[in-house]
Amino acid sequence: MAISIKRSLIMVMCLLCASSSAYPTVLASVRGTVSHRISGCDYFLVKTSGGYDLLEWYSGQDPDKGDLIVGNYESYGFHDVLNETADESLNIYTEDFQLSKTSALEKLTEKCE
């Protein structure tokens, strides 16, 4: 009987660990709207509740101004995100995030010269 209780406790602990490791991913998901896009440039700005994010489009659905972007992209590096407006995925690189509008526009202009 004691062995089955130990096994049950171990299984519960494993399940808790597995579910808690997935939980931060859900919390980190961000929703934002493409606010600025310069024709012929792969960089674009997404306005979120935390400011403006400077993203570079790499593959998948090419985002348009007004598109809703959802994913874990408020950290540096490559990310697969969802263009909820087009219901398509895209691969982006986060150049910078949580910027003021002025700073974001300056950086976008520099990248798209």
KEVOZA-243861 format. One record per atom (N, C-alpha, C): atom name; x, z, y; residue number from 1; residue in three letters; chain. Coordinates in nm, 3 decimals, decimal comma. Layout:
BEGIN
ATOM	CA	X	Z	Y	NUM	ALA	A;
...
***
This chain:
BEGIN
ATOM	N	0,082	0,000	-0,119	1	MET	A;
ATOM	CA	0,000	0,000	0,000	1	MET	A;
ATOM	C	0,087	0,000	0,126	1	MET	A;
ATOM	N	0,193	0,080	0,127	2	ALA	A;
ATOM	CA	0,281	0,088	0,244	2	ALA	A;
ATOM	C	0,350	-0,046	0,270	2	ALA	A;
ATOM	N	0,381	-0,119	0,165	3	ILE	A;
ATOM	CA	0,446	-0,250	0,182	3	ILE	A;
ATOM	C	0,351	-0,348	0,249	3	ILE	A;
ATOM	N	0,223	-0,349	0,210	4	SER	A;
ATOM	CA	0,129	-0,442	0,271	4	SER	A;
ATOM	C	0,104	-0,410	0,418	4	SER	A;
ATOM	N	0,109	-0,282	0,455	5	ILE	A;
ATOM	CA	0,094	-0,243	0,596	5	ILE	A;
ATOM	C	0,215	-0,292	0,675	5	ILE	A;
ATOM	N	0,336	-0,275	0,618	6	LYS	A;
ATOM	CA	0,457	-0,323	0,685	6	LYS	A;
ATOM	C	0,452	-0,474	0,703	6	LYS	A;
ATOM	N	0,409	-0,546	0,600	7	ARG	A;
ATOM	CA	0,398	-0,692	0,610	7	ARG	A;
ATOM	C	0,298	-0,731	0,717	7	ARG	A;
ATOM	N	0,186	-0,661	0,722	8	SER	A;
ATOM	CA	0,083	-0,690	0,823	8	SER	A;
ATOM	C	0,138	-0,666	0,963	8	SER	A;
ATOM	N	0,210	-0,556	0,980	9	LEU	A;
ATOM	CA	0,268	-0,527	1,111	9	LEU	A;
ATOM	C	0,372	-0,632	1,151	9	LEU	A;
ATOM	N	0,452	-0,674	1,057	10	ILE	A;
ATOM	CA	0,553	-0,777	1,084	10	ILE	A;
ATOM	C	0,484	-0,908	1,124	10	ILE	A;
ATOM	N	0,377	-0,944	1,053	11	MET	A;
ATOM	CA	0,305	-1,067	1,086	11	MET	A;
ATOM	C	0,243	-1,059	1,225	11	MET	A;
ATOM	N	0,185	-0,945	1,259	12	VAL	A;
ATOM	CA	0,125	-0,926	1,391	12	VAL	A;
ATOM	C	0,233	-0,936	1,499	12	VAL	A;
ATOM	N	0,347	-0,875	1,477	13	MET	A;
ATOM	CA	0,457	-0,881	1,574	13	MET	A;
ATOM	C	0,505	-1,023	1,594	13	MET	A;
ATOM	N	0,517	-1,098	1,485	14	CYS	A;
ATOM	CA	0,560	-1,238	1,494	14	CYS	A;
ATOM	C	0,459	-1,320	1,573	14	CYS	A;
ATOM	N	0,332	-1,299	1,547	15	LEU	A;
ATOM	CA	0,228	-1,372	1,621	15	LEU	A;
ATOM	C	0,229	-1,339	1,768	15	LEU	A;
ATOM	N	0,249	-1,212	1,800	16	LEU	A;
ATOM	CA	0,256	-1,171	1,940	16	LEU	A;
ATOM	C	0,375	-1,234	2,010	16	LEU	A;
ATOM	N	0,488	-1,236	1,944	17	CYS	A;
ATOM	CA	0,608	-1,297	2,002	17	CYS	A;
ATOM	C	0,587	-1,446	2,024	17	CYS	A;
ATOM	N	0,530	-1,513	1,927	18	ALA	A;
ATOM	CA	0,507	-1,657	1,938	18	ALA	A;
ATOM	C	0,408	-1,689	2,049	18	ALA	A;
ATOM	N	0,302	-1,612	2,060	19	SER	A;
ATOM	CA	0,202	-1,641	2,163	19	SER	A;
ATOM	C	0,252	-1,604	2,301	19	SER	A;
ATOM	N	0,333	-1,499	2,315	20	SER	A;
ATOM	CA	0,383	-1,461	2,446	20	SER	A;
ATOM	C	0,488	-1,559	2,495	20	SER	A;
ATOM	N	0,560	-1,625	2,406	21	SER	A;
ATOM	CA	0,659	-1,723	2,451	21	SER	A;
ATOM	C	0,592	-1,848	2,504	21	SER	A;
ATOM	N	0,472	-1,880	2,458	22	ALA	A;
ATOM	CA	0,400	-1,996	2,508	22	ALA	A;
ATOM	C	0,325	-1,964	2,636	22	ALA	A;
ATOM	N	0,293	-1,840	2,659	23	TYR	A;
ATOM	CA	0,212	-1,800	2,773	23	TYR	A;
ATOM	C	0,275	-1,834	2,908	23	TYR	A;
ATOM	N	0,406	-1,808	2,933	24	PRO	A;
ATOM	CA	0,464	-1,842	3,062	24	PRO	A;
ATOM	C	0,456	-1,990	3,095	24	PRO	A;
ATOM	N	0,457	-2,077	2,996	25	THR	A;
ATOM	CA	0,445	-2,219	3,019	25	THR	A;
ATOM	C	0,312	-2,250	3,086	25	THR	A;
ATOM	N	0,206	-2,187	3,041	26	VAL	A;
ATOM	CA	0,075	-2,208	3,101	26	VAL	A;
ATOM	C	0,075	-2,156	3,244	26	VAL	A;
ATOM	N	0,133	-2,039	3,267	27	LEU	A;
ATOM	CA	0,137	-1,982	3,400	27	LEU	A;
ATOM	C	0,219	-2,065	3,497	27	LEU	A;
ATOM	N	0,322	-2,132	3,450	28	ALA	A;
ATOM	CA	0,413	-2,206	3,536	28	ALA	A;
ATOM	C	0,357	-2,342	3,577	28	ALA	A;
ATOM	N	0,248	-2,386	3,517	29	SER	A;
ATOM	CA	0,192	-2,516	3,548	29	SER	A;
ATOM	C	0,146	-2,521	3,694	29	SER	A;
ATOM	N	0,180	-2,630	3,762	30	VAL	A;
ATOM	CA	0,151	-2,646	3,905	30	VAL	A;
ATOM	C	0,061	-2,768	3,923	30	VAL	A;
ATOM	N	-0,027	-2,761	4,021	31	ARG	A;
ATOM	CA	-0,113	-2,874	4,058	31	ARG	A;
ATOM	C	-0,081	-2,909	4,202	31	ARG	A;
ATOM	N	-0,058	-3,038	4,226	32	GLY	A;
ATOM	CA	-0,030	-3,082	4,362	32	GLY	A;
ATOM	C	-0,074	-3,225	4,382	32	GLY	A;
ATOM	N	-0,083	-3,265	4,507	33	THR	A;
ATOM	CA	-0,128	-3,399	4,544	33	THR	A;
ATOM	C	-0,013	-3,477	4,605	33	THR	A;
ATOM	N	0,005	-3,602	4,560	34	VAL	A;
ATOM	CA	0,108	-3,688	4,618	34	VAL	A;
ATOM	C	0,069	-3,710	4,764	34	VAL	A;
ATOM	N	0,154	-3,663	4,853	35	SER	A;
ATOM	CA	0,123	-3,669	4,997	35	SER	A;
ATOM	C	0,198	-3,780	5,070	35	SER	A;
ATOM	N	0,315	-3,815	5,022	36	HIS	A;
ATOM	CA	0,397	-3,918	5,089	36	HIS	A;
ATOM	C	0,466	-4,004	4,984	36	HIS	A;
ATOM	N	0,459	-4,133	5,006	37	ARG	A;
ATOM	CA	0,523	-4,230	4,917	37	ARG	A;
ATOM	C	0,573	-4,345	5,002	37	ARG	A;
ATOM	N	0,698	-4,380	4,990	38	ILE	A;
ATOM	CA	0,757	-4,492	5,067	38	ILE	A;
ATOM	C	0,772	-4,610	4,973	38	ILE	A;
ATOM	N	0,718	-4,722	5,012	39	SER	A;
ATOM	CA	0,722	-4,843	4,929	39	SER	A;
ATOM	C	0,866	-4,880	4,893	39	SER	A;
ATOM	N	0,888	-4,910	4,766	40	GLY	A;
ATOM	CA	1,020	-4,952	4,720	40	GLY	A;
ATOM	C	1,115	-4,837	4,690	40	GLY	A;
ATOM	N	1,067	-4,713	4,700	41	CYS	A;
ATOM	CA	1,151	-4,595	4,676	41	CYS	A;
ATOM	C	1,090	-4,515	4,561	41	CYS	A;
ATOM	N	1,175	-4,464	4,472	42	ASP	A;
ATOM	CA	1,128	-4,387	4,357	42	ASP	A;
ATOM	C	1,099	-4,241	4,389	42	ASP	A;
ATOM	N	1,138	-4,196	4,508	43	TYR	A;
ATOM	CA	1,112	-4,058	4,549	43	TYR	A;
ATOM	C	0,975	-4,047	4,615	43	TYR	A;
ATOM	N	0,912	-3,929	4,597	44	PHE	A;
ATOM	CA	0,783	-3,905	4,661	44	PHE	A;
ATOM	C	0,764	-3,755	4,680	44	PHE	A;
ATOM	N	0,670	-3,718	4,767	45	LEU	A;
ATOM	CA	0,642	-3,577	4,794	45	LEU	A;
ATOM	C	0,508	-3,539	4,733	45	LEU	A;
ATOM	N	0,504	-3,417	4,680	46	VAL	A;
ATOM	CA	0,381	-3,361	4,626	46	VAL	A;
ATOM	C	0,355	-3,231	4,702	46	VAL	A;
ATOM	N	0,235	-3,220	4,759	47	LYS	A;
ATOM	CA	0,197	-3,098	4,831	47	LYS	A;
ATOM	C	0,130	-3,003	4,732	47	LYS	A;
ATOM	N	0,186	-2,881	4,724	48	THR	A;
ATOM	CA	0,130	-2,777	4,637	48	THR	A;
ATOM	C	0,095	-2,656	4,722	48	THR	A;
ATOM	N	0,042	-2,554	4,660	49	SER	A;
ATOM	CA	0,009	-2,432	4,735	49	SER	A;
ATOM	C	0,135	-2,363	4,788	49	SER	A;
ATOM	N	0,251	-2,391	4,728	50	GLY	A;
ATOM	CA	0,377	-2,328	4,769	50	GLY	A;
ATOM	C	0,458	-2,409	4,868	50	GLY	A;
ATOM	N	0,412	-2,528	4,905	51	GLY	A;
ATOM	CA	0,485	-2,614	4,998	51	GLY	A;
ATOM	C	0,491	-2,755	4,945	51	GLY	A;
ATOM	N	0,601	-2,824	4,974	52	TYR	A;
ATOM	CA	0,619	-2,963	4,933	52	TYR	A;
ATOM	C	0,732	-2,973	4,831	52	TYR	A;
ATOM	N	0,710	-3,055	4,729	53	ASP	A;
ATOM	CA	0,811	-3,078	4,625	53	ASP	A;
ATOM	C	0,860	-3,222	4,635	53	ASP	A;
ATOM	N	0,992	-3,240	4,632	54	LEU	A;
ATOM	CA	1,053	-3,373	4,635	54	LEU	A;
ATOM	C	1,083	-3,413	4,491	54	LEU	A;
ATOM	N	1,012	-3,515	4,443	55	LEU	A;
ATOM	CA	1,025	-3,560	4,305	55	LEU	A;
ATOM	C	1,072	-3,704	4,301	55	LEU	A;
ATOM	N	1,142	-3,739	4,192	56	GLU	A;
ATOM	CA	1,186	-3,876	4,170	56	GLU	A;
ATOM	C	1,118	-3,929	4,044	56	GLU	A;
ATOM	N	1,051	-4,041	4,058	57	TRP	A;
ATOM	CA	0,982	-4,103	3,946	57	TRP	A;
ATOM	C	1,084	-4,175	3,857	57	TRP	A;
ATOM	N	1,075	-4,154	3,724	58	TYR	A;
ATOM	CA	1,165	-4,218	3,629	58	TYR	A;
ATOM	C	1,094	-4,313	3,534	58	TYR	A;
ATOM	N	0,981	-4,271	3,479	59	SER	A;
ATOM	CA	0,910	-4,359	3,386	59	SER	A;
ATOM	C	0,766	-4,315	3,373	59	SER	A;
ATOM	N	0,687	-4,402	3,311	60	GLY	A;
ATOM	CA	0,546	-4,373	3,294	60	GLY	A;
ATOM	C	0,466	-4,420	3,413	60	GLY	A;
ATOM	N	0,350	-4,361	3,431	61	GLN	A;
ATOM	CA	0,259	-4,397	3,540	61	GLN	A;
ATOM	C	0,327	-4,378	3,675	61	GLN	A;
ATOM	N	0,336	-4,484	3,753	62	ASP	A;
ATOM	CA	0,394	-4,478	3,888	62	ASP	A;
ATOM	C	0,290	-4,415	3,981	62	ASP	A;
ATOM	N	0,317	-4,297	4,038	63	PRO	A;
ATOM	CA	0,215	-4,228	4,117	63	PRO	A;
ATOM	C	0,188	-4,294	4,252	63	PRO	A;
ATOM	N	0,065	-4,280	4,299	64	ASP	A;
ATOM	CA	0,022	-4,330	4,430	64	ASP	A;
ATOM	C	-0,015	-4,213	4,519	64	ASP	A;
ATOM	N	-0,015	-4,236	4,647	65	LYS	A;
ATOM	CA	-0,057	-4,134	4,743	65	LYS	A;
ATOM	C	-0,199	-4,090	4,708	65	LYS	A;
ATOM	N	-0,221	-3,958	4,706	66	GLY	A;
ATOM	CA	-0,351	-3,902	4,673	66	GLY	A;
ATOM	C	-0,368	-3,862	4,528	66	GLY	A;
ATOM	N	-0,275	-3,905	4,439	67	ASP	A;
ATOM	CA	-0,285	-3,871	4,298	67	ASP	A;
ATOM	C	-0,258	-3,721	4,277	67	ASP	A;
ATOM	N	-0,330	-3,662	4,181	68	LEU	A;
ATOM	CA	-0,312	-3,522	4,145	68	LEU	A;
ATOM	C	-0,211	-3,514	4,031	68	LEU	A;
ATOM	N	-0,099	-3,441	4,054	69	ILE	A;
ATOM	CA	0,008	-3,426	3,956	69	ILE	A;
ATOM	C	0,003	-3,283	3,902	69	ILE	A;
ATOM	N	0,005	-3,270	3,768	70	VAL	A;
ATOM	CA	-0,004	-3,139	3,704	70	VAL	A;
ATOM	C	0,110	-3,124	3,604	70	VAL	A;
ATOM	N	0,179	-3,010	3,608	71	GLY	A;
ATOM	CA	0,286	-2,985	3,513	71	GLY	A;
ATOM	C	0,378	-2,874	3,560	71	GLY	A;
ATOM	N	0,484	-2,852	3,486	72	ASN	A;
ATOM	CA	0,582	-2,748	3,517	72	ASN	A;
ATOM	C	0,700	-2,812	3,590	72	ASN	A;
ATOM	N	0,679	-2,857	3,711	73	TYR	A;
ATOM	CA	0,783	-2,932	3,782	73	TYR	A;
ATOM	C	0,845	-2,854	3,898	73	TYR	A;
ATOM	N	0,814	-2,728	3,915	74	GLU	A;
ATOM	CA	0,877	-2,652	4,022	74	GLU	A;
ATOM	C	1,000	-2,578	3,972	74	GLU	A;
ATOM	N	1,090	-2,656	3,913	75	SER	A;
ATOM	CA	1,225	-2,612	3,876	75	SER	A;
ATOM	C	1,308	-2,740	3,869	75	SER	A;
ATOM	N	1,436	-2,730	3,895	76	TYR	A;
ATOM	CA	1,522	-2,848	3,899	76	TYR	A;
ATOM	C	1,533	-2,912	3,761	76	TYR	A;
ATOM	N	1,541	-3,044	3,760	77	GLY	A;
ATOM	CA	1,562	-3,115	3,635	77	GLY	A;
ATOM	C	1,449	-3,211	3,601	77	GLY	A;
ATOM	N	1,458	-3,265	3,479	78	PHE	A;
ATOM	CA	1,359	-3,361	3,430	78	PHE	A;
ATOM	C	1,237	-3,290	3,374	78	PHE	A;
ATOM	N	1,120	-3,352	3,396	79	HIS	A;
ATOM	CA	0,995	-3,295	3,348	79	HIS	A;
ATOM	C	0,898	-3,407	3,311	79	HIS	A;
ATOM	N	0,822	-3,386	3,206	80	ASP	A;
ATOM	CA	0,709	-3,472	3,174	80	ASP	A;
ATOM	C	0,586	-3,406	3,233	80	ASP	A;
ATOM	N	0,515	-3,480	3,317	81	VAL	A;
ATOM	CA	0,398	-3,425	3,385	81	VAL	A;
ATOM	C	0,281	-3,521	3,367	81	VAL	A;
ATOM	N	0,164	-3,476	3,411	82	LEU	A;
ATOM	CA	0,042	-3,555	3,400	82	LEU	A;
ATOM	C	-0,004	-3,599	3,537	82	LEU	A;
ATOM	N	-0,029	-3,728	3,551	83	ASN	A;
ATOM	CA	-0,099	-3,778	3,669	83	ASN	A;
ATOM	C	-0,246	-3,769	3,631	83	ASN	A;
ATOM	N	-0,311	-3,661	3,675	84	GLU	A;
ATOM	CA	-0,448	-3,635	3,636	84	GLU	A;
ATOM	C	-0,544	-3,741	3,691	84	GLU	A;
ATOM	N	-0,514	-3,796	3,806	85	THR	A;
ATOM	CA	-0,599	-3,899	3,866	85	THR	A;
ATOM	C	-0,604	-4,023	3,778	85	THR	A;
ATOM	N	-0,488	-4,067	3,729	86	ALA	A;
ATOM	CA	-0,480	-4,187	3,645	86	ALA	A;
ATOM	C	-0,494	-4,153	3,496	86	ALA	A;
ATOM	N	-0,495	-4,024	3,462	87	ASP	A;
ATOM	CA	-0,498	-3,977	3,324	87	ASP	A;
ATOM	C	-0,384	-4,039	3,243	87	ASP	A;
ATOM	N	-0,264	-4,035	3,302	88	GLU	A;
ATOM	CA	-0,143	-4,091	3,240	88	GLU	A;
ATOM	C	-0,028	-3,994	3,261	88	GLU	A;
ATOM	N	0,070	-3,998	3,170	89	SER	A;
ATOM	CA	0,187	-3,912	3,186	89	SER	A;
ATOM	C	0,297	-3,987	3,259	89	SER	A;
ATOM	N	0,390	-3,910	3,316	90	LEU	A;
ATOM	CA	0,507	-3,969	3,380	90	LEU	A;
ATOM	C	0,623	-3,874	3,365	90	LEU	A;
ATOM	N	0,742	-3,929	3,374	91	ASN	A;
ATOM	CA	0,865	-3,852	3,366	91	ASN	A;
ATOM	C	0,925	-3,850	3,505	91	ASN	A;
ATOM	N	0,953	-3,730	3,555	92	ILE	A;
ATOM	CA	1,006	-3,716	3,691	92	ILE	A;
ATOM	C	1,130	-3,626	3,689	92	ILE	A;
ATOM	N	1,205	-3,634	3,798	93	TYR	A;
ATOM	CA	1,316	-3,542	3,820	93	TYR	A;
ATOM	C	1,284	-3,464	3,947	93	TYR	A;
ATOM	N	1,289	-3,331	3,939	94	THR	A;
ATOM	CA	1,264	-3,248	4,057	94	THR	A;
ATOM	C	1,394	-3,233	4,134	94	THR	A;
ATOM	N	1,397	-3,293	4,251	95	GLU	A;
ATOM	CA	1,513	-3,287	4,341	95	GLU	A;
ATOM	C	1,512	-3,155	4,419	95	GLU	A;
ATOM	N	1,393	-3,114	4,465	96	ASP	A;
ATOM	CA	1,379	-2,989	4,540	96	ASP	A;
ATOM	C	1,232	-2,949	4,539	96	ASP	A;
ATOM	N	1,202	-2,824	4,571	97	PHE	A;
ATOM	CA	1,063	-2,779	4,565	97	PHE	A;
ATOM	C	1,040	-2,664	4,662	97	PHE	A;
ATOM	N	0,912	-2,641	4,692	98	GLN	A;
ATOM	CA	0,866	-2,537	4,784	98	GLN	A;
ATOM	C	0,932	-2,550	4,921	98	GLN	A;
ATOM	N	0,935	-2,673	4,970	99	LEU	A;
ATOM	CA	0,994	-2,703	5,100	99	LEU	A;
ATOM	C	0,887	-2,700	5,209	99	LEU	A;
ATOM	N	0,931	-2,681	5,333	100	SER	A;
ATOM	CA	0,841	-2,698	5,446	100	SER	A;
ATOM	C	0,814	-2,848	5,461	100	SER	A;
ATOM	N	0,710	-2,883	5,532	101	LYS	A;
ATOM	CA	0,676	-3,024	5,552	101	LYS	A;
ATOM	C	0,790	-3,097	5,623	101	LYS	A;
ATOM	N	0,846	-3,036	5,726	102	THR	A;
ATOM	CA	0,954	-3,098	5,802	102	THR	A;
ATOM	C	1,076	-3,123	5,715	102	THR	A;
ATOM	N	1,117	-3,022	5,640	103	SER	A;
ATOM	CA	1,234	-3,035	5,553	103	SER	A;
ATOM	C	1,209	-3,139	5,444	103	SER	A;
ATOM	N	1,091	-3,139	5,387	104	ALA	A;
ATOM	CA	1,057	-3,234	5,280	104	ALA	A;
ATOM	C	1,061	-3,378	5,333	104	ALA	A;
ATOM	N	1,006	-3,399	5,452	105	LEU	A;
ATOM	CA	1,005	-3,536	5,510	105	LEU	A;
ATOM	C	1,147	-3,582	5,542	105	LEU	A;
ATOM	N	1,233	-3,492	5,589	106	GLU	A;
ATOM	CA	1,371	-3,526	5,618	106	GLU	A;
ATOM	C	1,443	-3,569	5,488	106	GLU	A;
ATOM	N	1,425	-3,490	5,383	107	LYS	A;
ATOM	CA	1,491	-3,520	5,256	107	LYS	A;
ATOM	C	1,438	-3,650	5,195	107	LYS	A;
ATOM	N	1,309	-3,673	5,204	108	LEU	A;
ATOM	CA	1,249	-3,797	5,153	108	LEU	A;
ATOM	C	1,308	-3,916	5,229	108	LEU	A;
ATOM	N	1,317	-3,905	5,359	109	THR	A;
ATOM	CA	1,371	-4,014	5,441	109	THR	A;
ATOM	C	1,516	-4,043	5,403	109	THR	A;
ATOM	N	1,596	-3,938	5,382	110	GLU	A;
ATOM	CA	1,736	-3,956	5,342	110	GLU	A;
ATOM	C	1,746	-4,028	5,208	110	GLU	A;
ATOM	N	1,662	-3,991	5,114	111	LYS	A;
ATOM	CA	1,667	-4,050	4,980	111	LYS	A;
ATOM	C	1,619	-4,196	4,980	111	LYS	A;
ATOM	N	1,533	-4,231	5,073	112	CYS	A;
ATOM	CA	1,472	-4,364	5,071	112	CYS	A;
ATOM	C	1,533	-4,461	5,173	112	CYS	A;
ATOM	N	1,644	-4,425	5,234	113	GLU	A;
ATOM	CA	1,709	-4,517	5,331	113	GLU	A;
ATOM	C	1,774	-4,632	5,261	113	GLU	A;
***
